[in-house]
């Protein structure tokens, strides 16, 4: 599974992308965030407060409690601020 | 005609609007977003999600084309480093009459602000920080959820 991070999520984690293979127990986006938090203090800091995060699965916005399913690409980022 | 562009190059309004006018529409509306020079901002940087950003903008343009029967919808968004006075975004719409062009233009910029994956970082007094999303933007986007705005 390809992970992408943007804005301050990317900065706190220290990379914009990485490839991971989460175990089967990781079923939702929120599960994934919790599992990733064990990887480093940067991950833990960036992913601690889910209310500040938004996510996309295969380039579509999804709620954080949605199932990962057959996701190939998952992105974590703050609420968008374009325009 | 739909044109969507996400690019670090400066936005040339004249060229973009000339392209929209070529559709032969009677009404062309546009919105330009500019890096604000107030409250001490000295620089701004825009980050995006390559691929998804363009797909979201194309989807919004297609919605506007269908909902208002547009002849053209153009969304050009700049990314990368900018300074106050630089154009960040241009939205332009063309329709047979002004009401459709104006409403579709407002719809596109309101929805772009809450749905397109862009993130702003501002620098003031030598310190840069990520801009927080504004509740007012969500309210502006929500008014287009069904039917015409208030």
gemmi code that builds the backbone of each chain (N, CA, C; Angstrom):
import gemmi

chains = {
    "A": [
        ("UNK", (0.842, -1.189, 0.000), (0.000, 0.000, 0.000), (0.885, 1.249, 0.000)),
        ("UNK", (0.547, 2.159, -0.909), (1.311, 3.401, -1.017), (0.661, 4.464, -0.135)),
        ("UNK", (1.470, 5.113, 0.692), (0.945, 6.182, 1.552), (1.497, 7.521, 1.091)),
        ("UNK", (0.644, 8.537, 1.093), (1.072, 9.890, 0.737), (0.686, 10.834, 1.870)),
        ("UNK", (1.567, 11.789, 2.157), (1.295, 12.781, 3.202), (1.489, 14.175, 2.603)),
        ("UNK", (0.621, 15.100, 3.023), (0.722, 16.462, 2.502), (0.723, 17.491, 3.630)),
        ("UNK", (1.273, 18.663, 3.298), (1.299, 19.840, 4.189), (1.967, 19.483, 5.524)),
        ("UNK", (1.367, 19.905, 6.662), (2.080, 19.680, 7.928), (2.129, 18.202, 8.310)),
        ("UNK", (1.268, 17.394, 7.774), (1.353, 15.946, 8.043), (2.665, 15.416, 7.450)),
        ("UNK", (2.956, 15.825, 6.225), (4.205, 15.437, 5.560), (5.428, 15.935, 6.354)),
        ("UNK", (5.362, 17.189, 6.785), (6.512, 17.757, 7.498), (6.767, 17.053, 8.828)),
        ("UNK", (5.691, 16.767, 9.568), (5.898, 16.135, 10.877), (6.377, 14.696, 10.739)),
        ("UNK", (5.892, 13.994, 9.712), (6.325, 12.606, 9.518), (7.736, 12.560, 8.941)),
        ("UNK", (8.081, 13.587, 8.158), (9.439, 13.660, 7.635), (9.601, 13.066, 6.256)),
        ("UNK", (8.486, 12.651, 5.644), (8.534, 12.163, 4.262), (7.167, 12.377, 3.627)),
        ("UNK", (7.157, 12.474, 2.296), (5.896, 12.676, 1.596), (5.246, 11.385, 1.159)),
        ("UNK", (6.022, 10.294, 1.178), (5.440, 9.015, 0.751), (6.231, 7.847, 1.296)),
        ("UNK", (5.533, 6.744, 1.487), (6.183, 5.505, 1.911), (5.268, 4.343, 1.544)),
        ("UNK", (5.866, 3.150, 1.485), (5.106, 1.951, 1.164), (5.048, 1.066, 2.396)),
        ("UNK", (3.850, 0.614, 2.755), (3.692, -0.219, 3.946), (2.800, -1.423, 3.634)),
        ("UNK", (2.892, -2.433, 4.504), (1.991, -3.587, 4.390), (1.350, -3.820, 5.750)),
        ("UNK", (0.242, -3.140, 6.002), (-0.395, -3.276, 7.318), (-0.986, -4.676, 7.502)),
        ("UNK", (-1.033, -5.162, 8.768), (-1.613, -6.463, 9.045), (-3.129, -6.457, 8.834)),
        ("UNK", (-3.731, -7.629, 8.799), (-5.169, -7.733, 8.518), (-6.040, -7.033, 9.550)),
        ("UNK", (-5.529, -6.926, 10.770), (-6.315, -6.289, 11.833), (-6.568, -4.808, 11.548)),
        ("UNK", (-5.780, -4.234, 10.653), (-5.958, -2.826, 10.270), (-7.042, -2.760, 9.198)),
        ("UNK", (-8.251, -2.402, 9.622), (-9.396, -2.489, 8.695), (-9.901, -1.139, 8.200)),
        ("UNK", (-9.699, -0.085, 8.972), (-10.217, 1.233, 8.583), (-9.069, 2.239, 8.469)),
        ("UNK", (-9.414, 3.412, 7.941), (-8.416, 4.481, 7.833), (-7.919, 4.867, 9.228)),
        ("UNK", (-8.845, 4.932, 10.194), (-8.451, 5.280, 11.565), (-7.524, 4.211, 12.146)),
        ("UNK", (-7.823, 2.925, 11.869), (-6.931, 1.840, 12.301), (-5.527, 2.054, 11.729)),
        ("UNK", (-5.497, 2.414, 10.458), (-4.215, 2.599, 9.774), (-3.413, 3.722, 10.433)),
        ("UNK", (-4.102, 4.825, 10.758), (-3.421, 5.950, 11.411), (-2.832, 5.504, 12.748)),
        ("UNK", (-3.602, 4.725, 13.498), (-3.129, 4.255, 14.804), (-1.927, 3.320, 14.637)),
        ("UNK", (-2.018, 2.410, 13.662), (-0.928, 1.470, 13.409), (0.342, 2.209, 12.972)),
        ("UNK", (0.166, 3.231, 12.122), (1.319, 4.009, 11.642), (1.989, 4.786, 12.767)),
        ("UNK", (1.212, 5.155, 13.776), (1.742, 5.961, 14.880), (2.889, 5.276, 15.612)),
        ("UNK", (2.957, 3.947, 15.503), (4.025, 3.209, 16.180), (5.347, 3.271, 15.410)),
        ("UNK", (5.308, 3.784, 14.181), (6.521, 3.760, 13.348), (7.584, 4.753, 13.780)),
        ("UNK", (7.132, 5.932, 14.264), (8.104, 6.939, 14.703), (7.386, 7.999, 15.520)),
        ("UNK", (8.145, 8.820, 16.220), (7.523, 9.893, 16.994), (6.893, 10.917, 16.036)),
        ("UNK", (7.470, 11.039, 14.850), (6.898, 11.943, 13.849), (5.517, 11.470, 13.412)),
        ("UNK", (5.409, 10.163, 13.125), (4.098, 9.609, 12.760), (3.108, 9.828, 13.899)),
        ("UNK", (3.564, 9.512, 15.120), (2.668, 9.612, 16.279), (2.161, 11.054, 16.434)),
        ("UNK", (3.065, 12.018, 16.268), (2.667, 13.418, 16.420), (1.706, 13.868, 15.331)),
        ("UNK", (1.986, 13.458, 14.103), (1.169, 13.902, 12.976), (-0.219, 13.283, 12.985)),
        ("UNK", (-0.305, 12.031, 13.457), (-1.555, 11.278, 13.307), (-2.342, 11.147, 14.611)),
        ("UNK", (-1.893, 11.854, 15.656), (-2.507, 11.678, 16.981), (-3.962, 12.155, 17.024)),
        ("UNK", (-4.226, 13.312, 16.442), (-5.561, 13.900, 16.547), (-6.303, 13.748, 15.217)),
        ("UNK", (-7.169, 12.734, 15.158), (-7.862, 12.436, 13.900), (-8.822, 13.553, 13.495)),
        ("UNK", (-9.250, 14.380, 14.463), (-10.174, 15.463, 14.097), (-9.493, 16.514, 13.221)),
        ("UNK", (-8.151, 16.530, 13.236), (-7.407, 17.508, 12.422), (-7.000, 16.938, 11.068)),
        ("UNK", (-7.352, 15.667, 10.824), (-6.915, 15.000, 9.596), (-8.068, 14.738, 8.638)),
        ("UNK", (-7.703, 14.703, 7.368), (-8.619, 14.245, 6.324), (-7.860, 13.157, 5.575)),
        ("UNK", (-8.623, 12.321, 4.823), (-7.962, 11.230, 4.115), (-8.586, 11.005, 2.750)),
        ("UNK", (-7.797, 10.398, 1.887), (-8.300, 9.990, 0.573), (-7.822, 8.575, 0.315)),
        ("UNK", (-8.687, 7.764, -0.280), (-8.315, 6.421, -0.710), (-8.399, 6.393, -2.229)),
        ("UNK", (-7.307, 6.016, -2.852), (-7.221, 5.995, -4.308), (-7.767, 7.297, -4.912)),
        ("UNK", (-7.326, 8.413, -4.290), (-7.590, 9.769, -4.759), (-9.052, 10.188, -4.655)),
        ("UNK", (-9.786, 9.597, -3.700), (-11.140, 10.059, -3.392), (-11.241, 10.303, -1.898)),
        ("UNK", (-11.842, 11.440, -1.519), (-12.013, 11.732, -0.090), (-12.864, 10.651, 0.556)),
        ("UNK", (-12.461, 10.231, 1.753), (-13.257, 9.251, 2.498), (-13.277, 9.646, 3.978)),
        ("UNK", (-14.352, 9.274, 4.689), (-14.365, 9.482, 6.143), (-13.310, 8.580, 6.786)),
        ("UNK", (-12.805, 8.996, 7.946), (-11.722, 8.235, 8.576), (-12.174, 6.881, 9.114)),
        ("UNK", (-13.487, 6.715, 9.298), (-13.952, 5.417, 9.787), (-14.275, 4.453, 8.649)),
        ("UNK", (-13.995, 4.843, 7.416), (-14.331, 3.955, 6.306), (-13.303, 2.829, 6.169)),
        ("UNK", (-13.762, 1.722, 5.566), (-12.914, 0.534, 5.426), (-11.811, 0.779, 4.402)),
        ("UNK", (-10.660, 0.176, 4.644), (-9.553, 0.282, 3.694), (-9.832, -0.505, 2.420)),
        ("UNK", (-10.487, -1.646, 2.578), (-10.809, -2.465, 1.413), (-9.568, -2.835, 0.624)),
        ("UNK", (-9.643, -2.618, -0.690), (-8.522, -2.970, -1.564), (-7.685, -1.742, -1.908)),
        ("UNK", (-7.613, -0.794, -0.978), (-6.921, 0.471, -1.248), (-5.483, 0.239, -1.716)),
        ("UNK", (-5.120, 0.937, -2.782), (-3.732, 0.904, -3.274), (-2.974, 2.135, -2.794)),
        ("UNK", (-3.687, 3.274, -2.713), (-3.047, 4.529, -2.325), (-3.901, 5.217, -1.261)),
        ("UNK", (-3.297, 5.520, -0.130), (-3.999, 6.217, 0.954), (-3.227, 7.495, 1.267)),
        ("UNK", (-3.944, 8.602, 1.353), (-3.296, 9.887, 1.658), (-3.875, 10.478, 2.934)),
        ("UNK", (-3.006, 11.048, 3.763), (-3.416, 11.782, 4.966), (-2.984, 13.235, 4.808)),
        ("UNK", (-3.880, 14.160, 5.188), (-3.566, 15.578, 5.041), (-4.506, 16.414, 5.913)),
        ("UNK", (-4.179, 17.707, 6.102), (-5.075, 18.590, 6.858), (-6.255, 19.010, 5.964)),
        ("UNK", (-7.289, 19.628, 6.563), (-8.368, 20.204, 5.749), (-7.785, 21.123, 4.680)),
        ("UNK", (-8.399, 21.130, 3.492), (-7.809, 21.839, 2.359), (-7.997, 23.356, 2.478)),
        ("UNK", (-7.064, 24.111, 1.886), (-7.073, 25.585, 1.994), (-6.672, 26.258, 0.686)),
        ("UNK", (-7.202, 25.772, -0.425), (-6.833, 26.353, -1.711), (-7.664, 27.570, -2.067)),
        ("UNK", (-7.519, 28.021, -3.302), (-8.313, 29.120, -3.822), (-7.771, 30.487, -3.490)),
    ],
    "B": [
        ("UNK", (-16.599, 23.495, -23.455), (-15.159, 23.341, -23.313), (-14.774, 23.441, -21.834)),
        ("UNK", (-13.994, 22.491, -21.395), (-13.468, 22.538, -20.031), (-11.953, 22.643, -20.118)),
        ("UNK", (-11.398, 23.566, -19.313), (-9.945, 23.628, -19.207), (-9.582, 23.692, -17.730)),
        ("UNK", (-8.740, 22.747, -17.310), (-8.254, 22.710, -15.930), (-6.735, 22.688, -15.973)),
        ("UNK", (-6.115, 23.575, -15.183), (-4.663, 23.617, -15.151), (-4.176, 23.876, -13.725)),
        ("UNK", (-3.202, 23.089, -13.289), (-2.551, 23.297, -11.989), (-1.073, 23.399, -12.294)),
        ("UNK", (-0.513, 24.609, -12.106), (0.812, 24.856, -12.668), (1.537, 25.933, -11.866)),
        ("UNK", (2.869, 25.852, -11.769), (3.624, 26.892, -11.042), (3.749, 28.207, -11.824)),
        ("UNK", (3.412, 28.202, -13.109), (3.599, 29.411, -13.922), (2.574, 30.476, -13.554)),
        ("UNK", (2.949, 31.769, -13.679), (1.983, 32.853, -13.441), (0.755, 32.701, -14.332)),
        ("UNK", (-0.397, 33.164, -13.831), (-1.661, 33.036, -14.563), (-1.848, 34.242, -15.472)),
        ("UNK", (-2.044, 33.988, -16.757), (-2.261, 35.045, -17.749), (-3.761, 35.166, -17.997)),
        ("UNK", (-4.381, 36.158, -17.327), (-5.838, 36.298, -17.417), (-6.290, 36.600, -18.844)),
        ("UNK", (-5.558, 37.465, -19.543), (-5.965, 37.857, -20.891), (-6.092, 36.664, -21.817)),
        ("UNK", (-5.073, 35.799, -21.779), (-5.092, 34.622, -22.647), (-6.237, 33.685, -22.273)),
        ("UNK", (-6.414, 33.492, -20.954), (-7.466, 32.580, -20.501), (-8.860, 33.082, -20.898)),
        ("UNK", (-9.110, 34.372, -20.647), (-10.445, 34.904, -20.961), (-10.688, 34.962, -22.464)),
        ("UNK", (-9.640, 35.224, -23.236), (-9.803, 35.231, -24.695), (-10.247, 33.851, -25.166)),
        ("UNK", (-9.684, 32.819, -24.547), (-10.072, 31.453, -24.915), (-11.528, 31.179, -24.593)),
        ("UNK", (-11.990, 31.706, -23.452), (-13.390, 31.504, -23.057), (-14.317, 32.259, -24.009)),
        ("UNK", (-13.923, 33.467, -24.390), (-14.777, 34.274, -25.275), (-14.918, 33.651, -26.656)),
        ("UNK", (-13.933, 32.867, -27.043), (-13.993, 32.237, -28.364), (-15.131, 31.228, -28.483)),
        ("UNK", (-15.729, 30.846, -27.345), (-16.838, 29.902, -27.420), (-18.076, 30.560, -28.011)),
        ("UNK", (-18.060, 31.890, -28.161), (-19.191, 32.589, -28.756), (-20.304, 32.877, -27.760)),
        ("UNK", (-20.026, 32.707, -26.465), (-21.041, 32.939, -25.442), (-21.346, 34.425, -25.324)),
        ("UNK", (-22.575, 34.738, -24.893), (-22.933, 36.136, -24.681), (-22.471, 36.645, -23.337)),
        ("UNK", (-22.179, 35.724, -22.410), (-21.831, 36.133, -21.044), (-20.623, 35.364, -20.547)),
        ("UNK", (-19.608, 36.104, -20.123), (-18.413, 35.489, -19.541), (-18.218, 36.091, -18.157)),
        ("UNK", (-18.125, 35.230, -17.138), (-17.874, 35.686, -15.764), (-16.555, 35.102, -15.303)),
        ("UNK", (-15.860, 35.846, -14.431), (-14.602, 35.304, -13.921), (-14.351, 35.756, -12.489)),
        ("UNK", (-13.569, 34.946, -11.776), (-13.122, 35.274, -10.424), (-11.611, 35.090, -10.389)),
        ("UNK", (-10.907, 36.066, -9.827), (-9.466, 35.944, -9.652), (-9.136, 36.014, -8.169)),
        ("UNK", (-8.413, 35.028, -7.663), (-7.931, 35.060, -6.289), (-6.479, 35.515, -6.298)),
        ("UNK", (-6.148, 36.483, -5.432), (-4.813, 37.084, -5.413), (-4.211, 36.932, -4.014)),
        ("UNK", (-2.908, 36.694, -3.944), (-2.239, 36.611, -2.639), (-2.387, 37.951, -1.940)),
        ("UNK", (-3.012, 37.921, -0.748), (-3.293, 39.186, -0.080), (-2.019, 39.794, 0.504)),
        ("UNK", (-1.985, 41.132, 0.470), (-0.799, 41.838, 0.959), (-1.046, 42.407, 2.338)),
        ("UNK", (-2.288, 42.202, 2.872), (-2.569, 42.764, 4.195), (-2.013, 41.851, 5.287)),
        ("UNK", (-2.180, 42.193, 6.489), (-1.735, 41.507, 7.710), (-0.340, 40.883, 7.630)),
        ("UNK", (0.557, 41.562, 6.918), (1.975, 41.231, 7.027), (2.473, 40.007, 6.295)),
        ("UNK", (1.672, 39.436, 5.412), (2.143, 38.261, 4.674), (3.187, 38.694, 3.641)),
        ("UNK", (4.346, 38.034, 3.656), (5.408, 38.398, 2.709), (5.608, 37.344, 1.633)),
        ("UNK", (5.130, 36.111, 1.872), (5.267, 35.049, 0.873), (4.218, 33.982, 1.132)),
        ("UNK", (3.885, 33.237, 0.078), (2.943, 32.147, 0.234), (3.370, 30.974, -0.644)),
        ("UNK", (3.109, 29.768, -0.171), (3.447, 28.582, -0.950), (2.214, 27.688, -1.004)),
        ("UNK", (1.937, 27.170, -2.187), (0.784, 26.304, -2.386), (1.238, 24.894, -2.718)),
        ("UNK", (0.733, 23.935, -1.957), (1.030, 22.519, -2.218), (-0.246, 21.857, -2.734)),
        ("UNK", (-0.122, 20.820, -3.557), (-1.317, 20.103, -4.021), (-1.044, 18.613, -4.108)),
        ("UNK", (-2.079, 17.867, -4.438), (-2.022, 16.401, -4.533), (-2.073, 16.059, -6.023)),
        ("UNK", (-0.913, 15.915, -6.657), (-0.890, 15.715, -8.108), (-1.788, 14.544, -8.519)),
        ("UNK", (-2.598, 14.768, -9.510), (-3.521, 13.733, -9.971), (-4.894, 13.926, -9.359)),
        ("UNK", (-4.981, 13.861, -8.037), (-6.293, 14.028, -7.398), (-6.809, 15.448, -7.556)),
        ("UNK", (-5.919, 16.433, -7.399), (-6.350, 17.829, -7.506), (-6.975, 18.092, -8.881)),
        ("UNK", (-6.286, 17.668, -9.922), (-6.789, 17.886, -11.274), (-8.122, 17.162, -11.481)),
        ("UNK", (-8.235, 15.936, -10.930), (-9.465, 15.153, -11.086), (-10.640, 15.829, -10.390)),
        ("UNK", (-10.405, 16.382, -9.189), (-11.472, 17.076, -8.460), (-11.917, 18.320, -9.238)),
        ("UNK", (-10.950, 19.067, -9.761), (-11.291, 20.283, -10.503), (-12.073, 19.950, -11.780)),
        ("UNK", (-11.677, 18.885, -12.473), (-12.408, 18.471, -13.683), (-13.836, 18.073, -13.326)),
        ("UNK", (-13.988, 17.370, -12.204), (-15.315, 16.948, -11.780), (-16.197, 18.156, -11.463)),
        ("UNK", (-15.640, 19.141, -10.758), (-16.400, 20.358, -10.440), (-16.796, 21.090, -11.727)),
        ("UNK", (-15.868, 21.178, -12.676), (-16.158, 21.863, -13.942), (-17.277, 21.144, -14.693)),
        ("UNK", (-17.244, 19.818, -14.666), (-18.304, 19.052, -15.345), (-19.657, 19.266, -14.668)),
        ("UNK", (-19.653, 19.329, -13.329), (-20.905, 19.604, -12.612), (-21.471, 20.958, -13.002)),
        ("UNK", (-20.586, 21.965, -13.072), (-21.036, 23.321, -13.412), (-21.558, 23.385, -14.845)),
        ("UNK", (-20.852, 22.713, -15.763), (-21.283, 22.689, -17.171), (-22.703, 22.150, -17.280)),
        ("UNK", (-22.966, 21.046, -16.540), (-24.274, 20.388, -16.632), (-25.358, 21.202, -15.923)),
        ("UNK", (-25.030, 21.721, -14.726), (-26.052, 22.388, -13.902), (-26.506, 23.715, -14.501)),
        ("UNK", (-25.565, 24.465, -15.125), (-25.920, 25.785, -15.660), (-25.897, 25.824, -17.188)),
        ("UNK", (-25.712, 24.681, -17.830), (-25.705, 24.655, -19.291), (-24.630, 25.548, -19.882)),
        ("UNK", (-23.428, 25.505, -19.295), (-22.349, 26.398, -19.729), (-21.796, 26.006, -21.093)),
        ("UNK", (-21.211, 27.001, -21.744), (-20.462, 26.737, -22.969), (-19.001, 26.470, -22.639)),
        ("UNK", (-18.553, 26.994, -21.491), (-17.153, 26.815, -21.122), (-16.963, 26.991, -19.616)),
        ("UNK", (-16.029, 26.208, -19.062), (-15.637, 26.373, -17.664), (-14.125, 26.207, -17.590)),
        ("UNK", (-13.463, 27.213, -17.016), (-12.004, 27.200, -16.929), (-11.584, 27.365, -15.470)),
        ("UNK", (-10.710, 26.498, -15.006), (-10.134, 26.636, -13.660), (-8.618, 26.529, -13.801)),
        ("UNK", (-7.933, 27.627, -13.478), (-6.471, 27.639, -13.530), (-5.972, 27.967, -12.129)),
        ("UNK", (-5.221, 27.055, -11.526), (-4.742, 27.259, -10.156), (-3.224, 27.201, -10.148)),
        ("UNK", (-2.623, 28.201, -9.531), (-1.162, 28.221, -9.436), (-0.721, 27.451, -8.195)),
        ("UNK", (0.451, 26.827, -8.256), (1.048, 26.150, -7.103), (2.509, 26.582, -6.980)),
        ("UNK", (3.114, 26.257, -5.831), (4.504, 26.639, -5.602), (4.599, 27.979, -4.905)),
        ("UNK", (5.805, 28.613, -4.926), (5.995, 29.870, -4.194), (5.386, 31.069, -4.909)),
        ("UNK", (4.790, 31.954, -4.111), (4.187, 33.179, -4.636), (4.450, 34.328, -3.673)),
        ("UNK", (4.203, 35.557, -4.158), (4.333, 36.736, -3.307), (3.038, 37.528, -3.385)),
        ("UNK", (2.805, 38.440, -2.418), (1.576, 39.239, -2.435), (1.387, 39.920, -3.790)),
        ("UNK", (0.154, 39.886, -4.272), (-0.159, 40.453, -5.577), (-0.205, 39.414, -6.684)),
        ("UNK", (0.429, 38.253, -6.455), (0.378, 37.198, -7.472), (-1.026, 36.598, -7.534)),
        ("UNK", (-1.437, 36.208, -8.729), (-2.716, 35.514, -8.877), (-2.562, 34.061, -8.452)),
        ("UNK", (-3.471, 33.604, -7.600), (-3.454, 32.221, -7.133), (-4.360, 31.357, -7.993)),
        ("UNK", (-5.536, 31.890, -8.301), (-6.524, 31.083, -9.017), (-7.364, 31.966, -9.933)),
        ("UNK", (-7.725, 31.392, -11.068), (-8.674, 32.037, -11.975), (-9.769, 31.033, -12.297)),
        ("UNK", (-11.024, 31.462, -12.107), (-12.173, 30.658, -12.532), (-12.920, 31.482, -13.559)),
        ("UNK", (-13.236, 30.915, -14.704), (-14.005, 31.641, -15.714), (-15.078, 30.734, -16.284)),
        ("UNK", (-16.258, 31.323, -16.508), (-17.373, 30.551, -17.054), (-18.006, 31.317, -18.195)),
        ("UNK", (-18.531, 30.596, -19.160), (-19.217, 31.223, -20.285), (-20.580, 30.571, -20.451)),
        ("UNK", (-21.593, 31.435, -20.635), (-22.960, 30.941, -20.825), (-23.676, 31.871, -21.795)),
        ("UNK", (-24.895, 31.496, -22.135), (-25.663, 32.332, -23.052), (-26.045, 33.640, -22.366)),
        ("UNK", (-26.407, 33.546, -21.058), (-26.816, 34.745, -20.312), (-26.036, 34.882, -19.016)),
        ("UNK", (-26.025, 36.102, -18.464), (-25.142, 36.403, -17.341), (-25.451, 35.614, -16.071)),
        ("UNK", (-26.738, 35.378, -15.777), (-27.084, 34.729, -14.511), (-26.404, 33.365, -14.378)),
        ("UNK", (-26.462, 32.591, -15.461), (-25.850, 31.263, -15.426), (-24.333, 31.373, -15.266)),
        ("UNK", (-23.732, 32.311, -15.998), (-22.271, 32.459, -15.932), (-21.835, 32.886, -14.528)),
        ("UNK", (-22.556, 33.854, -13.947), (-22.187, 34.362, -12.622), (-22.391, 33.307, -11.526)),
        ("UNK", (-23.529, 32.633, -11.567), (-23.794, 31.615, -10.541), (-22.796, 30.468, -10.640)),
        ("UNK", (-22.512, 30.019, -11.843), (-21.582, 28.903, -12.015), (-20.180, 29.285, -11.552)),
        ("UNK", (-19.798, 30.542, -11.788), (-18.477, 31.005, -11.367), (-18.383, 30.989, -9.837)),
        ("UNK", (-19.429, 31.460, -9.162), (-19.437, 31.459, -7.691), (-19.429, 30.031, -7.158)),
        ("UNK", (-20.210, 29.156, -7.772), (-20.230, 27.744, -7.383), (-18.823, 27.142, -7.459)),
        ("UNK", (-18.144, 27.401, -8.562), (-16.829, 26.774, -8.766), (-15.803, 27.240, -7.735)),
        ("UNK", (-15.753, 28.536, -7.431), (-14.740, 28.970, -6.466), (-15.128, 28.553, -5.055)),
        ("UNK", (-16.428, 28.578, -4.738), (-16.855, 28.140, -3.396), (-16.517, 26.659, -3.174)),
        ("UNK", (-16.806, 25.827, -4.144), (-16.587, 24.390, -3.967), (-15.103, 24.031, -4.074)),
        ("UNK", (-14.378, 24.769, -4.930), (-12.932, 24.531, -5.037), (-12.269, 24.711, -3.668)),
        ("UNK", (-12.712, 25.736, -2.941), (-12.053, 26.049, -1.667), (-12.195, 24.946, -0.626)),
        ("UNK", (-13.267, 24.171, -0.704), (-13.455, 23.129, 0.308), (-13.211, 21.722, -0.221)),
        ("UNK", (-13.133, 21.552, -1.542), (-13.039, 20.195, -2.086), (-11.742, 19.884, -2.831)),
        ("UNK", (-11.042, 20.887, -3.310), (-9.832, 20.592, -4.081), (-8.633, 20.515, -3.133)),
        ("UNK", (-7.844, 19.446, -3.239), (-6.724, 19.287, -2.311), (-5.536, 20.217, -2.611)),
        ("UNK", (-5.630, 21.405, -2.005), (-4.533, 22.387, -2.010), (-4.292, 22.777, -0.559)),
        ("UNK", (-3.043, 23.114, -0.251), (-2.723, 23.589, 1.099), (-1.809, 24.804, 0.998)),
        ("UNK", (-2.189, 25.869, 1.761), (-1.445, 27.141, 1.738), (-0.528, 27.245, 2.945)),
        ("UNK", (0.636, 27.793, 2.677), (1.568, 28.109, 3.750), (1.987, 29.564, 3.607)),
        ("UNK", (1.778, 30.333, 4.674), (2.073, 31.770, 4.627), (3.319, 32.088, 5.437)),
        ("UNK", (4.048, 33.100, 4.968), (5.195, 33.590, 5.734), (4.923, 35.022, 6.167)),
        ("UNK", (5.037, 35.284, 7.466), (4.992, 36.656, 8.001), (6.071, 36.797, 9.064)),
        ("UNK", (6.692, 37.961, 9.062), (7.772, 38.245, 10.024), (8.836, 37.151, 10.016)),
        ("UNK", (9.092, 36.586, 8.833), (10.124, 35.553, 8.727), (9.692, 34.173, 9.192)),
        ("UNK", (8.447, 34.046, 9.697), (7.977, 32.733, 10.162), (6.885, 32.228, 9.224)),
        ("UNK", (6.975, 30.942, 8.837), (5.940, 30.416, 7.972), (5.067, 29.435, 8.732)),
        ("UNK", (3.792, 29.414, 8.372), (2.856, 28.504, 9.024), (1.791, 28.070, 8.034)),
        ("UNK", (1.265, 26.846, 8.257), (0.191, 26.339, 7.398), (-1.107, 27.050, 7.754)),
        ("UNK", (-1.836, 27.454, 6.742), (-3.089, 28.176, 6.951), (-4.177, 27.194, 7.381)),
        ("UNK", (-4.967, 27.578, 8.377), (-6.072, 26.722, 8.840), (-7.303, 26.939, 7.968)),
        ("UNK", (-8.095, 25.882, 7.806), (-9.333, 25.994, 7.028), (-10.303, 26.910, 7.764)),
        ("UNK", (-11.109, 27.667, 7.004), (-12.067, 28.602, 7.601), (-13.474, 28.025, 7.562)),
        ("UNK", (-14.197, 28.170, 8.672), (-15.573, 27.664, 8.736), (-16.450, 28.359, 7.696)),
        ("UNK", (-16.166, 29.627, 7.437), (-16.955, 30.382, 6.457), (-16.876, 29.778, 5.069)),
        ("UNK", (-15.742, 29.169, 4.745), (-15.592, 28.528, 3.435), (-16.519, 27.323, 3.311)),
        ("UNK", (-16.646, 26.560, 4.395), (-17.532, 25.386, 4.365), (-18.979, 25.820, 4.202)),
        ("UNK", (-19.340, 26.934, 4.880), (-20.715, 27.438, 4.754), (-20.991, 27.919, 3.334)),
        ("UNK", (-19.993, 28.597, 2.727), (-20.167, 29.092, 1.366), (-20.347, 27.938, 0.383)),
        ("UNK", (-19.599, 26.853, 0.604), (-19.708, 25.697, -0.292), (-21.025, 24.975, -0.089)),
        ("UNK", (-21.490, 24.925, 1.171), (-22.704, 24.169, 1.483), (-23.948, 24.767, 0.848)),
        ("UNK", (-23.914, 26.082, 0.575), (-25.128, 26.708, 0.027), (-25.452, 26.208, -1.375)),
        ("UNK", (-24.500, 25.524, -2.015), (-24.737, 25.004, -3.365), (-25.218, 23.552, -3.345)),
        ("UNK", (-25.457, 23.025, -2.141), (-25.777, 21.597, -2.028), (-27.013, 21.217, -2.822)),
        ("UNK", (-28.048, 22.050, -2.750), (-29.238, 21.728, -3.556), (-29.871, 23.010, -4.063)),
        ("UNK", (-30.215, 23.022, -5.320), (-30.879, 24.181, -5.910), (-30.007, 25.421, -5.905)),
        ("UNK", (-30.622, 26.571, -5.994), (-29.901, 27.833, -6.065), (-29.527, 28.321, -4.678)),
        ("UNK", (-28.549, 29.202, -4.585), (-28.154, 29.731, -3.286), (-29.244, 30.640, -2.737)),
        ("UNK", (-29.126, 31.002, -1.456), (-30.112, 31.867, -0.794), (-30.241, 33.192, -1.530)),
    ],
}
model = gemmi.Model(1)
for chain_id, residues in chains.items():
    chain = gemmi.Chain(chain_id)
    for i, (resn, *xyz) in enumerate(residues, 1):
        res = gemmi.Residue()
        res.name, res.seqid = resn, gemmi.SeqId(i, " ")
        for name, pos in zip(("N", "CA", "C"), xyz):
            atom = gemmi.Atom()
            atom.name, atom.element = name, gemmi.Element(name[0])
            atom.pos, atom.b_iso = gemmi.Position(*pos), 0.0
            res.add_atom(atom)
        chain.add_residue(res)
    model.add_chain(chain)
structure = gemmi.Structure()
structure.add_model(model)
structure.setup_entities()
